[in-house]
Structure formats: structure tokens, C-alpha cells
Amino acid sequence: MRLGPTGLIEVVSPYDAVTQAQLRAIRPAGIWQTRRHCWQFPLEAAAILELQLAGRIPPTAELQEWLAWLRQPLPPLPPHRELVVAAAPAEVLPDGRVLLAHQRAAVRWLLARRGAVLADAMGLGKTLTALVAARALVRLADCRILVIAPVGLHPHWRQEAASLGLRLELHSWARLPTALPEAGTLVIADEAHYAQNSSSRRTQAFLRLARHPRLRVIWLLTGTPMKNGRPVQLLPLLEAIGHPLAHDRRLFEERYCQGHWRDQGGRRIWQANGATRLEELQRLLRPLVLHRRKDQCLDLPPKQRRLIPVALSEVAALRFETRLQACVDDYRRRARRGEVRRDAEALAVLTALRRIGSREKLPRARELVSDLLVRDGPVVVFTAFVSTARLLHRVLGGDRQGALLTGAVPAARRQELVDRFQAGAVPLLIATFGTGGLGFTLHRARHVVLLERPWTPGDVEQAEDRCHRIGMGAMLTAHWLQLGVADQLVDDLIASKQERISRVLHGGQVRGRRASLPVLVRELLERW
């Protein structure tokens, strides 16, 4: 017996009819994992496994340590009422701030749950809310606080913890700890959607930590619990907090993700990327997933979106088509040589369309941003491509006029650039979605310009809501530059996914169905 990569008990044994019959009879039931050639059992089955297999299938040293901890559980937490009193959510904080009503309610909600997902929209103060709730566990249960967050957000966590007099152990998603101390730990996972891919090592390491016997409480923070609109992305988060829906993965995928077997190249492939029974799923998630929109909690100035069509000159249009044709021809040559998959041509061409289009939109973007800066104040620009960000930064005046925030900027310096913009040292900030759309506060901006949109609604909201948050002084306008049908396809896809996400988190009915992205792109290619 050994400890699996996700913190489940794995039993490896040569085939023996008696042993196999015993393993099938154990409850909670195990699952045979063909790829790993073993049985997998939840930790709750540890006692019966030890009893049934004693002397025949010994546990590894690591599993023995976990089993010893399971036999000596941590004492129960104090009653909810005492925890709320110790958290003191209504008191003025040491730095003079006061929690808003929705934050105080979330503190009480978190303290009533050992595992929970706080999925409030970006800008509603989830960090401070979680730390005020954590203060109660430190005071009454002597819990250590372990925070998992992207490296770029570590300064923000340290600052907020210092304002409450709390000590944190900070880890990045790239380097998760493998063990917890014996005394007991509260784990807070910020940007928890980093663990939405069940097959990634990061998610597996996170689930192993979430199942650790010395874990007292785990709270997940994310404004985008379903970034791509697929219920299967929720499953690792539900496993981490111990939600009953996650006890049987296959049943969840069949019931809510349209899970089915599909023949592909002579092999049977399990697929679970669909969505069904969303109203039922929303009802069952409600006790352990709290999601509130900004308009439910705050009286913020409004946010509006403007679609800005971009027309190309005759010369630019010819250049665009020539470059795209070259990309298509190159892809088809490599497909004939077996270097790339033939069935991925649609997505490869769409990516080329977006990259080429991003460059062709630069003149219109320069004109728009220059006009906004002169007429109406600070502007934030987001793009998916680093080369586009650099070009736009250069043509708009470089470092004198604006800050450039991309993945090439060291994590320690990113907050400095944001602070320059927020302090008014520069009126413009240009960022890529993956860097600037995560964790930063940019509420000084009056306008946010999206040269193109990322693939997922979660990333779109992350980008816009960096600016639309507590502290903003006037209405925010989001300008979506839209060049041709490629941008229209992505924007329609975002709307479709956002509708699905809203059904899971808020309920409601579907207005209509759209074809999948590959189908839409193939139709576009046929027309083109």
C-alpha cells in the first residue's frame, strides 16, 4: 500500500482472486485504475484496509505516517459562534479600514465550513475577508496559516497579513509543499482555478495537500471557478474541499459533463468536456460555493462595453490575406510531412488570424488610446501577444508615457510598475492578459482597451475587473477592438461560455446553443 499522487491510498498486488474479492467488498469503495495498475481508495477506508490486508500488503513508510495521524485526529474546532466573535469582523482594523457588509457576511460563511470556495467576483476583497476569518482560527485553535498564491501576489498577501498582525507561510503554485506540521494548518488557495486541470502535476500535488491528515481547514479563493465554462473544471476544486459531488468522479462526469467513450484512431477515449443538468449542479454547489456579483455587493460606478470595428485599408487587407495564406500553406506542408496534426488545422489558422490581426489593429489602437489619454484620462490596454504590447508601448511614447507589464518583467518589479500607474506617474499601462490580468488593482483607469480577447470568459473578466473595483472614481468603459470574423467568433464563444458559467453559479435558462469553436472555424475557412 502506498500514498498516491493525489493523496489517495493505492493498493498494488499481483492478481489473486481472494484479495481482489476483498478489495471489491471494502467500503468506502475503491476504483481500479488501469493506467496506474492499482486500486485507489479514499483515506476513509484506511482502517478497514489495514485490518483486511495486515501482514500481506504492507504500507510504505510515508503512508504509515499518514495512517498514524489518522488514528490520532486533531481536536474539534470551537463552535461557530465563538469563531465569529474571535474574528471580530465588525471591528475597525488596525490600519483604520472597516470590512464592508458583504465581507463580514463572507467571514461568517467561511467560519462555518471546513472546506469552501469563496468565488466572489474580482475586486470584492476576498484576500482581506479570508485573513479576517483566519484570525479566529489562529486565536482559538492555534492554526498555522499557509497561503498558496501566484508569486506576483505574495507582496499583497504579506501587506494584508501585516495589517492584521498575522504570520503567513507563502508558497507559489509552482512549488507546493509536500507535508504539513503535526499541529494543524489552515490552507488558503488564492487563484484556485490554477488547479482546474485534473491531469496536471500541480493539481495532483494540491489535492494531496488538501487530503493531508493534519489539515484543519481549506478555503479556495477564485473569481473564476469555471474559467472556460466547463463543469469538469470544478471537479478538482470540489475534491479539494471534500464536496460529496466529487466522491465519484466518473458519476460526476457522466451526469454533468456529458462524459462518454469515443473511438479515436482505433482507441477508446473518455471525453467529459460538455455541460448538462446545470440547474441541478448549481443547486447542489450552493452550500459550499459562494459567488456574488459586484452589483449585489457594491454601489460601484457602472461598467460599459463598446465594440469598435476595425476596417483595413486596401493595402493592409491584401497584406493580411497574404500573410494568412502563407501561414495556411506552411501548416499544410508540415501536416503532409507528419509534423503537425491534420485535424488541428482550424485552430492553428484561427491562432494565426488572431496574431496577424493583432498587428494590423495597432494603428487603430494607437489612434484610440491617444484620443482617450488626451480627452478622458488614464487608460489600461490588454493584449494576448507580447510583440503587440511592445510595439504599442514604443509608438505611444515608451516609458515616459506608459508602463509595460509582460511576463518578461521580474515578478518583484511588477507591483512597482502598477504603483507608478496608480500614483499618476504615467497615464498609460499596457499589459498582456497573463501578467496584468492577475491580482493587480488598477482602479485609477477610466478606460480599458482589449485589442483581442483571450479564449475564456474568466480571463476577460479578470482583465476588465482589474479596473472595475472598490476605489474607482468614475464609470469604466471597456473598448473591444474587433477585426473581422475571427474576433467575432471568439467574442461569440466568450458570450456562450459566460452564459453557461452564469447558469452554474446563478441559475437561469439557456437562450440558445452555439456550435463548437472548431466547427465555426472550419466554416470560416470554407467561406474564405
C-alpha positions in Angstrom: 0.0 0.0 0.0 1.3 3.4 -0.9 0.2 7.1 -1.0 -0.9 8.2 -4.5 0.0 11.5 -6.1 -3.4 13.0 -5.1 -3.4 11.7 -1.5 -5.4 8.6 -2.1 -4.4 5.1 -0.8 -3.2 2.9 -3.7 -3.0 -0.9 -3.3 -0.7 -2.7 -5.7 -0.7 -6.5 -5.7 -0.3 -9.5 -8.1 -3.6 -10.9 -9.2 -5.2 -13.1 -6.5 -8.9 -13.9 -6.7 -9.3 -13.8 -2.9 -7.5 -10.5 -2.5 -9.4 -8.9 -5.4 -12.7 -10.1 -3.9 -11.8 -8.5 -0.5 -10.8 -5.2 -2.2 -14.1 -5.0 -4.1 -16.0 -5.5 -0.8 -14.3 -2.7 1.1 -16.3 0.4 1.8 -15.9 3.2 1.1 -15.4 1.6 -2.3 -12.2 1.7 -4.3 -11.7 2.2 -8.0 -9.4 0.1 -10.2 -7.0 2.5 -12.0 -5.9 0.8 -15.3 -3.1 3.3 -16.1 -1.6 3.0 -12.6 -2.3 -0.7 -12.3 -3.6 -0.4 -8.8 -6.7 0.0 -6.6 -7.4 3.6 -5.3 -9.2 4.1 -2.0 -10.2 7.3 -0.1 -8.4 7.8 3.2 -11.7 7.0 5.0 -11.1 3.3 4.0 -7.7 3.3 5.8 -8.9 1.4 8.9 -10.6 -1.4 7.0 -7.7 -1.7 4.6 -5.3 -2.2 7.4 -7.5 -4.8 9.0 -8.1 -6.8 5.8 -4.6 -6.6 4.4 -2.5 -6.7 7.6 0.7 -8.8 7.1 0.1 -9.4 3.4 0.3 -6.0 1.8 2.4 -3.6 4.0 2.1 0.2 3.8 5.1 2.4 2.7 6.8 4.5 5.4 5.0 7.6 4.1 1.6 6.0 4.2 2.4 4.7 7.7 2.9 8.2 8.9 -0.4 9.3 7.5 -2.2 6.3 9.0 -0.7 7.1 12.4 -2.0 10.7 12.1 -5.5 9.4 11.1 -5.5 7.3 14.3 -4.8 10.5 16.3 -7.2 13.1 14.8 -6.9 16.8 15.7 -9.3 18.1 18.4 -12.6 19.6 17.0 -12.7 23.3 16.2 -14.5 25.7 18.6 -18.2 26.4 17.9 -19.1 28.7 15.1 -20.4 31.4 17.4 -17.1 31.6 19.2 -15.1 31.7 16.0 -17.1 34.6 14.7 -16.6 36.5 18.0 -12.8 35.9 17.8 -12.7 37.0 14.1 -14.3 40.3 15.1 -15.4 41.2 11.6 -17.2 44.4 12.7 -14.3 45.9 14.4 -12.1 48.7 12.9 -8.9 47.1 11.6 -5.5 48.3 12.9 -5.0 50.3 9.8 -8.3 52.1 10.1 -10.3 50.1 7.5 -13.7 48.5 8.1 -15.0 45.4 6.4 -18.0 46.0 4.1 -21.2 44.2 4.8 -20.6 41.5 2.1 -17.1 40.9 3.6 -18.5 40.4 7.1 -21.1 38.0 5.8 -18.4 36.0 4.0 -16.3 35.8 7.1 -19.2 34.2 9.0 -19.9 31.9 6.0 -16.2 30.7 5.8 -16.0 30.0 9.5 -19.0 27.7 9.3 -17.2 25.5 6.7 -14.1 23.3 6.9 -13.8 23.4 3.1 -15.3 26.1 0.9 -14.9 28.0 -2.3 -15.2 31.8 -2.0 -15.9 32.7 -5.6 -16.9 36.3 -5.3 -16.3 38.5 -8.4 -12.9 40.2 -8.7 -12.5 43.3 -6.6 -14.7 42.3 -3.7 -11.9 41.9 -1.2 -11.6 38.1 -0.9 -8.0 38.4 0.4 -8.9 40.5 3.4 -12.1 38.5 4.1 -10.2 35.2 4.3 -7.5 36.7 6.5 -10.0 38.1 9.0 -11.7 34.7 9.1 -8.3 33.0 9.6 -7.6 35.3 12.5 -10.2 33.4 14.5 -8.6 30.1 13.9 -5.2 31.4 14.9 -6.6 32.9 18.1 -8.8 29.9 19.2 -7.3 26.8 17.5 -3.6 27.8 17.2 -3.7 27.1 13.5 -0.8 27.9 11.2 -1.8 29.8 8.0 -0.4 28.5 4.7 -1.3 30.6 1.6 -0.8 29.3 -1.9 -0.8 32.2 -4.4 0.9 33.2 -7.6 4.3 34.8 -6.9 3.2 38.2 -8.1 0.5 38.3 -5.4 2.8 37.5 -2.5 3.6 41.2 -1.6 -0.2 41.9 -1.5 -0.7 38.9 0.9 2.2 40.0 3.1 0.8 43.5 3.3 -2.7 42.5 4.2 -1.5 39.9 6.8 0.8 42.5 8.4 -2.2 44.9 8.7 -3.9 42.2 10.9 -0.8 41.1 12.8 -0.8 37.7 11.2 2.1 35.5 10.1 1.8 33.6 6.9 3.7 30.8 5.2 3.6 31.7 1.5 4.0 29.2 -1.4 3.6 29.6 -5.1 1.6 27.3 -7.3 4.8 26.2 -8.9 6.3 24.9 -5.6 3.7 23.4 -3.4 4.7 21.9 -0.1 4.6 18.1 0.3 3.7 18.0 4.0 2.1 19.8 6.9 3.2 20.1 10.5 1.5 18.0 13.2 -0.2 20.8 15.0 -2.7 21.6 12.3 -2.9 24.1 9.4 -5.4 26.3 7.6 -4.7 26.3 3.8 -5.9 29.3 1.8 -5.5 28.8 -2.0 -5.7 32.1 -3.9 -6.5 32.0 -7.7 -7.6 28.4 -7.1 -8.5 28.0 -10.8 -4.8 27.2 -11.2 -5.9 23.7 -10.1 -8.6 23.1 -12.6 -6.8 20.5 -14.8 -7.0 17.2 -13.0 -4.2 15.6 -15.1 -1.6 18.3 -14.2 1.0 17.6 -11.6 0.2 20.9 -9.9 -3.4 19.9 -9.4 -2.4 16.4 -8.1 0.1 17.9 -5.7 -2.6 20.4 -4.5 -5.1 17.6 -3.9 -2.6 15.6 -2.0 -2.1 18.6 0.3 -5.9 19.1 0.6 -6.2 15.5 1.9 -3.4 15.7 4.4 -4.5 14.4 7.8 -3.1 17.5 9.6 -5.2 19.9 7.5 -7.8 21.6 9.6 -9.5 23.9 7.2 -9.1 24.7 3.4 -10.6 27.7 1.7 -10.3 28.3 -2.0 -10.4 31.8 -3.4 -11.2 32.4 -7.1 -13.3 34.9 -9.1 -13.4 32.4 -12.0 -14.2 28.9 -10.7 -15.2 27.8 -14.2 -12.8 29.8 -16.4 -13.7 28.0 -19.6 -17.4 27.3 -18.8 -16.9 23.5 -18.4 -18.2 21.8 -15.2 -15.3 19.4 -15.3 -13.1 22.3 -14.2 -15.0 22.5 -11.0 -14.2 18.9 -10.1 -10.7 19.3 -8.6 -11.9 22.3 -6.5 -14.8 20.2 -5.2 -12.4 17.3 -4.4 -10.1 19.7 -2.5 -12.9 20.9 -0.2 -14.4 17.4 0.2 -17.7 18.1 -1.6 -19.9 15.0 -1.8 -20.3 15.5 -5.5 -16.6 14.8 -6.0 -16.7 11.4 -4.3 -17.4 9.6 -7.6 -15.5 11.3 -10.4 -17.0 9.1 -13.2 -20.6 9.7 -12.0 -19.9 13.5 -11.9 -18.5 13.5 -15.4 -21.4 11.4 -16.8 -24.1 13.4 -15.1 -22.8 17.0 -15.5 -20.1 16.9 -18.2 -21.7 14.6 -20.9 -19.0 12.0 -20.2 -18.8 9.3 -22.8 -16.4 6.9 -24.6 -15.4 7.9 -28.1 -13.4 5.9 -30.7 -10.4 7.8 -32.0 -7.8 6.3 -34.2 -8.8 2.8 -33.1 -8.6 3.6 -29.4 -11.4 4.3 -27.0 -11.0 7.8 -25.4 -13.1 9.1 -22.5 -14.4 12.6 -23.1 -16.1 14.8 -20.5 -15.9 18.4 -21.8 -19.6 19.0 -22.2 -22.2 20.5 -19.9 -25.6 19.3 -18.8 -28.0 19.5 -15.8 -26.6 22.8 -14.9 -29.5 24.0 -12.8 -29.2 20.8 -10.7 -25.5 21.4 -10.3 -26.0 25.0 -9.3 -28.4 23.9 -6.6 -26.0 21.3 -5.2 -23.0 23.6 -5.2 -24.7 26.4 -3.3 -23.9 25.2 0.3 -20.1 25.2 -0.3 -19.5 27.7 -3.1 -20.3 31.4 -2.5 -20.4 33.5 -5.7 -21.7 37.1 -5.6 -21.5 39.7 -8.4 -20.3 43.3 -7.8 -23.8 44.7 -8.4 -25.1 42.5 -5.5 -22.5 43.9 -3.0 -21.2 47.3 -4.1 -22.6 50.6 -5.4 -19.8 51.0 -7.9 -19.9 53.3 -10.9 -21.2 51.3 -13.9 -19.1 49.4 -16.5 -20.0 49.6 -20.2 -18.6 47.7 -23.2 -18.1 49.3 -26.6 -17.4 47.2 -29.7 -15.1 49.1 -32.1 -15.0 47.6 -35.6 -11.6 47.9 -37.3 -11.6 48.4 -41.0 -8.4 47.8 -43.0 -7.2 49.8 -46.0 -7.0 48.0 -49.3 -3.2 47.7 -48.9 -3.5 46.4 -45.3 -6.2 43.9 -46.3 -4.0 42.5 -49.1 -1.1 42.2 -46.7 -3.3 40.5 -44.1 -4.6 37.9 -46.6 -1.0 37.3 -48.0 0.4 36.6 -44.5 -2.6 34.4 -43.6 -2.3 32.4 -46.8 1.4 31.9 -46.1 0.5 30.5 -42.6 -2.1 28.2 -44.1 0.3 26.9 -46.7 3.1 26.3 -44.2 0.7 24.4 -41.9 -0.5 22.2 -44.6 3.1 21.4 -45.7 4.0 20.4 -42.2 0.8 18.3 -41.9 1.8 16.4 -45.1 5.2 15.7 -43.5 3.5 14.5 -40.3 5.0 17.2 -38.2 1.6 18.5 -37.0 -1.9 17.1 -36.7 -4.2 17.5 -39.7 -7.3 17.7 -37.6 -5.9 20.8 -35.7 -5.7 23.0 -38.8 -8.8 25.0 -37.9 -7.4 26.1 -34.5 -3.9 26.7 -35.9 -5.4 29.0 -38.6 -7.5 30.9 -36.0 -4.4 31.5 -33.9 -2.6 32.8 -37.0 -5.6 35.0 -37.8 -5.6 36.5 -34.3 -1.8 37.1 -34.2 -1.7 38.8 -37.6 -4.9 40.7 -36.8 -3.4 42.0 -33.6 -0.6 43.6 -35.5 -3.0 45.1 -38.1 -5.1 46.7 -35.3 -2.1 48.7 -34.0 -2.8 51.9 -36.0 -6.5 52.0 -34.8 -5.4 51.1 -31.2 -2.8 53.9 -31.3 -5.4 56.4 -32.5 -8.0 55.3 -29.9 -5.6 55.3 -26.9 -4.1 58.7 -27.9 -7.5 60.2 -28.1 -8.6 58.7 -24.7 -5.5 59.9 -23.0 -6.0 63.5 -24.2 -9.7 63.6 -23.7 -10.6 61.4 -20.7 -7.7 60.3 -18.5 -5.8 57.1 -17.6 -6.0 54.0 -19.9 -5.1 50.3 -19.4 -4.5 48.2 -22.6 -4.6 44.4 -22.7 -3.4 42.2 -25.5 -2.7 38.5 -25.8 0.7 39.0 -27.6 3.9 40.3 -26.2 5.2 41.6 -29.5 2.0 43.7 -29.9 2.4 45.1 -26.4 6.0 46.1 -27.1 5.2 47.8 -30.4 2.2 49.7 -29.0 4.3 50.8 -26.0 7.0 52.1 -28.3 4.7 54.0 -30.6 2.9 55.6 -27.7 5.9 57.1 -26.1 7.7 54.3 -24.3 8.5 54.5 -20.6 7.9 58.3 -20.5 4.2 57.8 -21.3 3.3 54.4 -20.0 4.3 51.2 -18.2 4.8 47.9 -20.0 3.7 44.8 -18.0 4.6 41.4 -19.6 5.9 38.1 -18.4 9.4 39.3 -19.1 9.2 41.7 -16.2 10.5 40.1 -13.0 7.8 39.3 -10.5 9.3 41.6 -7.9 9.1 44.6 -10.2 5.6 44.2 -11.5 4.0 45.8 -8.5 6.3 48.8 -8.9 5.0 49.4 -12.4 1.4 49.1 -11.2 2.2 51.5 -8.4 3.6 54.0 -10.9 0.4 53.9 -12.8 -1.8 54.1 -9.7 0.2 57.0 -8.4 -0.3 59.0 -11.6 3.4 58.9 -12.7 2.3 57.6 -16.1 -1.2 57.8 -17.6 -1.0 54.5 -19.5 -0.4 50.8 -18.7 0.0 48.2 -21.4 -0.1 44.6 -20.3 -0.6 41.0 -21.5 -3.6 39.1 -20.2 -1.5 36.5 -18.4 0.5 39.1 -16.4 -1.5 42.3 -16.0 -4.9 40.5 -15.7 -3.9 38.7 -12.5 -4.2 40.1 -9.0 -3.4 43.8 -9.5 -5.6 46.7 -8.7 -5.8 49.3 -11.5 -8.9 51.3 -10.4 -7.4 54.6 -11.5 -8.2 53.7 -15.1 -11.2 55.3 -16.8 -10.8 53.1 -19.9 -9.6 49.6 -20.6 -8.8 48.6 -24.2 -8.8 44.9 -25.2 -7.0 44.6 -28.5 -8.3 41.0 -28.7 -10.0 38.7 -26.3 -8.5 35.6 -24.6 -10.2 32.2 -25.1 -12.0 32.2 -21.8 -14.6 34.5 -20.2 -12.7 34.2 -16.9 -9.7 35.9 -18.4 -11.8 38.6 -19.9 -13.4 39.4 -16.6 -10.1 39.2 -14.8 -8.7 41.9 -17.1 -11.7 44.3 -17.0 -12.2 43.9 -13.3 -8.6 44.9 -12.5 -10.0 48.4 -13.2 -13.7 47.9 -12.1 -13.3 47.6 -8.3 -13.5 49.4 -5.0 -11.9 52.8 -5.1 -12.7 53.8 -8.7 -14.0 57.3 -9.1 -16.0 57.2 -12.3 -17.6 54.9 -14.9 -15.3 52.4 -16.6 -15.6 51.9 -20.4 -14.2 48.7 -21.9 -13.3 49.1 -25.6 -13.2 45.8 -27.6 -11.4 46.2 -30.9 -13.0 43.8 -33.4 -11.3 43.0 -36.7 -13.3 40.7 -39.0 -14.9 37.4 -38.4 -12.0 35.9 -36.4 -12.6 38.3 -33.5 -16.4 37.9 -33.9 -16.0 34.1 -33.5 -14.0 34.5 -30.3 -16.4 37.1 -28.9 -19.4 34.9 -29.6 -17.6 32.0 -28.0 -17.0 34.0 -24.9 -20.6 35.0 -24.7 -21.7 31.4 -25.0 -19.3 30.2 -22.3 -20.2 33.1 -20.0 -23.9 32.1 -20.3 -23.0 28.5 -19.2 -21.0 29.8 -16.2 -23.8 32.1 -15.1 -26.2 29.1 -15.1 -23.9 27.1 -12.8 -23.2 30.0 -10.4 -26.6 31.8 -10.5 -29.1 29.6 -12.2 -31.3 30.6 -15.2 -32.1 29.3 -18.6 -30.1 28.9 -21.8 -31.1 31.3 -24.6 -29.6 29.3 -27.4 -26.8 26.9 -28.4 -23.8 27.7 -30.5 -21.6 25.4 -32.5 -18.2 24.5 -31.1 -15.2 26.7 -32.0 -13.5 24.1 -34.4 -16.8 23.8 -36.3 -17.2 27.6 -36.6 -13.5 27.9 -37.8 -13.9 25.2 -40.4 -17.0 27.0 -41.7 -15.0 30.2 -41.8 -12.2 28.6 -43.7 -14.6 27.1 -46.3 -16.1 30.6 -46.9 -12.6 32.2 -47.0 
